């Protein structure tokens, strides 16, 4: 499996989860939730696409991880990022991207 299923952790209370876990206000929690939801939906579409090879899926998912991490990096400090970005996904940040 290429991604962690956060939906089981946050259920229907995404905003409360992110607000409490990251110690941020509702506005920032909503932005974080939107970023994570967009990422999860993108991964689901890629994984479900039977026309893609495993290598192509991996590259596309890596691109989604990079995009998600860049967006979260603009909103959250490194300590907050550590709380919601799995270590395997933090390593996906490539210099020059």
PyMOL commands that set and color helices and strands:
alter all, ss='L'
color gray80, all
select helices_A, chain A and resi 7-10+14-22+26-48+54-75+78-84+87-90
alter helices_A, ss='H'
color red, helices_A
deselect
rebuild
show_as cartoon
